[in-house]
């Protein structure tokens, strides 16, 4: 009844025709999404690569051939029934896990895979057989083909809606009757797994049931953002892109209403050893820097007006143009969030102004001001701090050393100045904090496994560097061994927490006189490093009053733990605060909750494995 699976491919970026890809090539072809020119197409370079692999037809189709036609109705195939499953992991033929009743619309969550089951019937059995696929539209837009783009790691592109992989059943597993009236003649079909199109089938007069694993994302390439309660429509189409006939063939036949769960941001994190917020405005609104998708590395500023419960992008039409968000740092002064951004061979400056009220959401102020050019460093690292007069100090990696650059309160940048030019070893992993009397503490790693700390005085001069450790590691992922620094304004000390080669976190205090205390091991837990290619220790630390508050990702379980220190050399036994996830990254700050109480509010990656859709917010109450 069924033949080997095939995929219908639309690549508008190269004017490629629709092409059937045979089963023999399915392991590669399943990575390629089906697009229309209403979604971000695969880049032409990828399309040419696919052509070289023998997967795609030659370029030259007209725009009409690239677009799902949506013209007319399939003359021979009827849609008899459908049902949506919110339980992504239930067995293929289980009569459970449904999101709504048969032929009913459903409410679903962004970035939470679900499944669609349909029952169809053909009125004839032509020799060429039939194939079915899906199309979607968003908020009444034009119809777009639903292609394969896995979740959470999408490979080439990240659309709003795509077919994904499921572990609940094997591709081609036979379906049993679950939908429609029992008196219709029946012939089994199959569950699809990482395949956009059904296999070819030639059954006439009999009902068949097909099931697709799907996801609707909060953020898509473009970048694009979908609000809460956005409406997405799905429809089943034949191989020519025509919707099926029958009583359920209307344009709104499979309707989804999508919302984000409490505390869900989606998108993906910016890889940085520095601080990213959340920054809280005078109105209590939270702002956080992130990327929309793994395949569209652009700046976005997301905002929460309800203390972290819900988030949305602000001023998306004016996002900075520079992309490749590897080494990113930020510092707040007044109502402005200053951002430093290192790419492979240069450094950019951006700025965002937080809103002043309900009718003022905030705006991007500076777009991609180029500060410096340099040879590519082994790893992009940067940090940024503000002084009390509004001047800025930036530090970033070069091919061998670090460079410091100053910005006046009036906005004029000086020239970069290299650190330790004539002194070994090669350097990386810089972090800074501004302390009492505008004395800045700078800590950084050496590529021989060492770590150093020193002060930068208000007059621009450096104190001699002090050896922090000799056991931080020599691999690139270990360059980001030092956590964001924490200052104690009363004593003038700086808390420096770092991960050593044994995987454990240690603390030292750095005094204003330039002296380092003896190391204190915080716990016996080992902390992950370089999770999902982040090239940094999986931990974050803040100060509230005179207490330090630390969160970290335990290496074996990838759960998030919390510990606090109320006095030097004493740390509480770590306790689990978020478990059952494959955490990869976290960054936070001290701000207030809706009740006005202090919290350690942080954003964490709950298991994207380097993809997107897993950024979430958590508020830990502080005493």
Buried (B, 14 or more C-beta within 10 A) or exposed (E): BBEEBBBBBBBBBBBBBBBBBEBEBBEEBBBBBBBBBBBBBBBBEBBEBBBEEEBBBEBEBEEEEBBBBBEEBBEBBBBBBBBBBBBBEBEBBEEEBBBBEBBEBBEBBBBBBBBBBBBBBBEEBEEEBBBBBBBBBBEEEEBBBBBBBBBBBBBBBBBBBBBBBBEBBEBBBBBEBBBBEEEBEBBBBBBBBBBBBBBBBBBBEBBBBBBBBBBBBBBBBBBBBBEEEBBBBBBBBBBBBBBBBBEBBEEEBBBBEBBBEEBBBBBBBBBBBBBBBBBBBEEBBBBBBBBBBBBBBBBBBBBBBEBBBBBBBBBBEEBBEBBBBBBBBBBBBEBBBBBBBBBEEBBBBBBBBBBEEEEEBBBBBBBBBEBBEBEEBBBBBBBBBBBEEBBBBBBBBBEBBBBBBBBEEEEEBEEBBBBBEEEEBBBBBBBBBBBBEBBBBBBBBBBEBBBBBBBBEEEEEBBEBBEBBEBBBBEEBBBBBBBBBBBBEEBBBBBBBBBBBEBBBBBBBBBBEBEBBEBBEBBEBBBBBBBBEBBBBBBBBBBBEEEBBBBBBBBEBBBBBBBBBEEBEEBBEBEEEBEEBBBBBBBBBBBBBEEEEBBBBBBBBBBBBBBBBBBBBBBBEBE
